[in-house]
Amino acid sequence: MTGEYWHIPVMLEESRSALDLDAGQVFCDCTLGGAGHALAIAQDIAPGGLLIGIDQDDSSIAQAHLRVSQTQLQIHYEILKGNFRHLDELLTGARIPGIDGILFDLGVSSPQIDQPSRGFSYAQDAPLDMRMDPGKQTITAAEIINTLNANDLTRILRTYGEEQWASRIAALVVRSRQVQAITTTQQFAELIKEAIPASQRRTGGNPAKRSFQALRIAVNEELSALKEGIDSAIRWLNPGGRIVVISYHSLEDRIVKQAFAEAARSCLCPAEQPVCTCNHQPILTHISKKALEPSCEERAVNPRSKSAKLRFATKAKEGKEL
């Protein structure tokens, strides 16, 4: 593997333990990347298992193909190009009957950040792009920054980035683009720095971090895609199968938690009804009571893991009392 695609899988052993896969089973990595998680977890379904990898990034798919094809594991594999929000379409097209374990490792990968041309990072000057799939997506980060009004920009920065100074940043962006279009990462980063009071820039890391995150989420519609992807994944799980989601943002974690809780409901009757008459059975069971976090050792070795939270759940087994 080249340095360009070096990526340390976050919470790998916790993921393997939560998935609890056996030889011959079907595992789907919905965020394949360079196949770091996938190849390690594939050891648990060998021999005879099926690995399904999904990604929308052409560079990641090429690297994953290379790595998986070189493996000595006795498994079958399918690599599918697309966004996991289209999981139904992708798995139906590949004629997959069901899945025993599904993994989502959310957010942008280290290799994507490290490629300046992608425009994800404020550390290097590059076109303000941020598209996960440039071949299909048409709206770039630059287009959002240069066309939305101050109110909409404020909403994006505040909602997706939890940015305290969202309105100040948005107002400065609108004023600045009247003089010159904002087309590069450094232009945007400098505006953020200028908008945030100096006293507030001394703590909490780079002041551009939250706004860049917010813009990336908006460009790629990540939160709506996540909700659709998780709902589909739960449907595709075989009885007793498990789903694992690693998130890096409080909004992502909230979506995962709510989706799991909704699927684990044992009653759909109105709250005011004293006796349950719906006979509804939960779809998920054995949900992790609280999100798992990386160990101190992992955080020290892999900075990307610092904000990670892992949640998992099991698909209910048909015909069994839960």
FENPEVEN-V713163 format. One record per residue. N is the residue number from 0. RES is the residue in one small letter. SS is DSSP state (A for helix, B for strand, O for the rest). PSI is psi in degrees with one decimal (NA if undefined). Layout:
# FENPEVEN-V713163
n & res & ss & psi
N & RES & SS & PSI
N & RES & SS & PSI
This chain:
# FENPEVEN-V713163
n & res & ss & psi
0 & m & O & 135.3
1 & t & O & 159.2
2 & g & A & -29.5
3 & e & A & -30.4
4 & y & A & 18.0
5 & w & O & 126.0
6 & h & O & 122.9
7 & i & O & 119.6
8 & p & O & 130.3
9 & v & O & 134.5
10 & m & O & 47.7
11 & l & A & -50.7
12 & e & A & -35.5
13 & e & A & -37.5
14 & s & A & -45.0
15 & r & A & -41.6
16 & s & A & -42.4
17 & a & A & -36.5
18 & l & A & -37.8
19 & d & O & 51.6
20 & l & O & 158.2
21 & d & O & 165.2
22 & a & O & 137.3
23 & g & O & -3.4
24 & q & O & 175.7
25 & v & B & 125.2
26 & f & B & 134.3
27 & c & B & 119.6
28 & d & B & 107.7
29 & c & O & -8.6
30 & t & O & 69.4
31 & l & O & -44.7
32 & g & O & -134.9
33 & g & O & 12.3
34 & a & O & 25.1
35 & g & A & -54.5
36 & h & A & -45.2
37 & a & A & -46.5
38 & l & A & -36.8
39 & a & A & -44.5
40 & i & A & -27.0
41 & a & A & -24.6
42 & q & O & -27.9
43 & d & O & -17.3
44 & i & O & 1.3
45 & a & O & 146.8
46 & p & O & 160.1
47 & g & O & -1.8
48 & g & O & 172.6
49 & l & B & 123.6
50 & l & B & 125.6
51 & i & B & 124.8
52 & g & B & 135.1
53 & i & B & 131.9
54 & d & B & 153.7
55 & q & O & -2.2
56 & d & O & 119.3
57 & d & A & -39.7
58 & s & A & -43.2
59 & s & A & -40.4
60 & i & A & -42.2
61 & a & A & -44.4
62 & q & A & -41.0
63 & a & A & -43.1
64 & h & A & -45.6
65 & l & A & -46.7
66 & r & A & -44.2
67 & v & A & -38.3
68 & s & A & -24.5
69 & q & O & -5.7
70 & t & O & 150.5
71 & q & O & 2.6
72 & l & O & 142.6
73 & q & O & 74.9
74 & i & O & 163.3
75 & h & B & 155.7
76 & y & B & 151.7
77 & e & B & 128.8
78 & i & B & 121.8
79 & l & B & 134.2
80 & k & B & 126.0
81 & g & O & 172.9
82 & n & O & 138.5
83 & f & A & -9.5
84 & r & A & -18.0
85 & h & A & 33.2
86 & l & A & -41.5
87 & d & A & -49.4
88 & e & A & -43.0
89 & l & A & -46.2
90 & l & A & -34.1
91 & t & A & -43.3
92 & g & A & -32.7
93 & a & O & 0.1
94 & r & O & 46.6
95 & i & O & 122.2
96 & p & O & -30.9
97 & g & O & 165.8
98 & i & B & 142.8
99 & d & B & -23.8
100 & g & B & 133.0
101 & i & B & 135.6
102 & l & B & 136.5
103 & f & B & 123.5
104 & d & B & 98.9
105 & l & O & 174.6
106 & g & O & -171.4
107 & v & O & 143.2
108 & s & O & 159.2
109 & s & A & -43.2
110 & p & A & -36.4
111 & q & A & -40.5
112 & i & A & -38.1
113 & d & A & -7.7
114 & q & O & 103.2
115 & p & A & -35.2
116 & s & A & -18.3
117 & r & A & -21.4
118 & g & O & 22.0
119 & f & O & -23.2
120 & s & O & 142.2
121 & y & O & -2.9
122 & a & O & -22.2
123 & q & O & 145.0
124 & d & O & 131.9
125 & a & O & 165.5
126 & p & B & 140.5
127 & l & O & 86.8
128 & d & O & -78.8
129 & m & O & 12.9
130 & r & O & 132.7
131 & m & O & -33.0
132 & d & O & 80.5
133 & p & O & -26.4
134 & g & O & -26.7
135 & k & O & -34.5
136 & q & O & 140.4
137 & t & O & -28.8
138 & i & O & 121.7
139 & t & O & 170.1
140 & a & A & -37.0
141 & a & A & -39.7
142 & e & A & -40.7
143 & i & A & -46.8
144 & i & A & -34.3
145 & n & A & -4.7
146 & t & A & -30.1
147 & l & O & 149.3
148 & n & O & 172.4
149 & a & A & -38.4
150 & n & A & -43.7
151 & d & A & -38.9
152 & l & A & -41.1
153 & t & A & -44.6
154 & r & A & -44.7
155 & i & A & -48.6
156 & l & A & -37.6
157 & r & A & -41.6
158 & t & A & -49.3
159 & y & A & -24.5
160 & g & A & -6.6
161 & e & O & 42.7
162 & e & O & 117.1
163 & q & O & -32.3
164 & w & O & 30.9
165 & a & A & -45.3
166 & s & A & -36.4
167 & r & A & -42.3
168 & i & A & -45.9
169 & a & A & -43.1
170 & a & A & -40.8
171 & l & A & -37.5
172 & v & A & -46.6
173 & v & A & -41.6
174 & r & A & -43.2
175 & s & A & -38.8
176 & r & A & -14.6
177 & q & O & -23.5
178 & v & O & -44.4
179 & q & O & 134.0
180 & a & O & 144.0
181 & i & O & 106.3
182 & t & O & -7.8
183 & t & B & 160.2
184 & t & A & -37.9
185 & q & A & -36.4
186 & q & A & -48.2
187 & f & A & -43.5
188 & a & A & -39.9
189 & e & A & -37.2
190 & l & A & -40.1
191 & i & A & -46.8
192 & k & A & -41.2
193 & e & A & -34.7
194 & a & A & -29.8
195 & i & O & 130.9
196 & p & O & 142.7
197 & a & A & -37.3
198 & s & A & -25.4
199 & q & A & -10.1
200 & r & O & -5.3
201 & r & O & -12.3
202 & t & O & 160.1
203 & g & O & 16.4
204 & g & O & -163.5
205 & n & O & 129.2
206 & p & O & -16.7
207 & a & O & -11.5
208 & k & A & -50.2
209 & r & A & -40.1
210 & s & A & -38.3
211 & f & A & -41.1
212 & q & A & -45.3
213 & a & A & -43.4
214 & l & A & -40.4
215 & r & A & -43.4
216 & i & A & -40.6
217 & a & A & -44.9
218 & v & A & -42.1
219 & n & A & 4.7
220 & e & O & 46.3
221 & e & A & -36.0
222 & l & A & -41.2
223 & s & A & -36.9
224 & a & A & -38.2
225 & l & A & -47.5
226 & k & A & -45.0
227 & e & A & -41.9
228 & g & A & -43.2
229 & i & A & -43.4
230 & d & A & -42.6
231 & s & A & -42.5
232 & a & A & -42.1
233 & i & A & -39.4
234 & r & A & -35.8
235 & w & A & -13.7
236 & l & B & 136.4
237 & n & B & 155.6
238 & p & B & 129.3
239 & g & B & -7.6
240 & g & B & 163.2
241 & r & B & 148.0
242 & i & B & 135.1
243 & v & B & 131.9
244 & v & B & 126.3
245 & i & B & 119.2
246 & s & B & 163.8
247 & y & O & 10.7
248 & h & O & 141.0
249 & s & A & -34.6
250 & l & A & -39.0
251 & e & A & -48.3
252 & d & A & -37.5
253 & r & A & -41.5
254 & i & A & -44.2
255 & v & A & -47.9
256 & k & A & -44.3
257 & q & A & -39.6
258 & a & A & -42.4
259 & f & A & -43.9
260 & a & A & -40.2
261 & e & A & -43.0
262 & a & A & -15.7
263 & a & O & 2.0
264 & r & O & 135.0
265 & s & O & -5.8
266 & c & O & 134.4
267 & l & O & 9.1
268 & c & O & 154.5
269 & p & O & 146.8
270 & a & O & -31.7
271 & e & O & -9.0
272 & q & O & 122.5
273 & p & O & -29.1
274 & v & O & 134.6
275 & c & O & 129.7
276 & t & O & 3.2
277 & c & O & -21.1
278 & n & O & 27.7
279 & h & O & 139.2
280 & q & O & 136.3
281 & p & O & 146.7
282 & i & O & -38.1
283 & l & B & 151.6
284 & t & B & 172.9
285 & h & O & 47.8
286 & i & O & 140.1
287 & s & O & 128.3
288 & k & O & -34.0
289 & k & O & 157.1
290 & a & O & 137.0
291 & l & B & 147.7
292 & e & O & 155.3
293 & p & O & 154.5
294 & s & O & 163.6
295 & c & A & -36.3
296 & e & A & -43.1
297 & e & A & -40.8
298 & r & A & -35.8
299 & a & A & -36.9
300 & v & A & -37.6
301 & n & O & 94.6
302 & p & A & -29.7
303 & r & A & -22.9
304 & s & A & -8.7
305 & k & O & -40.2
306 & s & O & 8.9
307 & a & O & 142.2
308 & k & B & 131.6
309 & l & B & 128.1
310 & r & B & 149.0
311 & f & B & 160.1
312 & a & B & 163.6
313 & t & B & 138.3
314 & k & B & 132.7
315 & a & O & 143.1
316 & k & O & 133.0
317 & e & O & 138.8
318 & g & O & 6.3
319 & k & O & 145.1
320 & e & O & 130.5
321 & l & O & NA
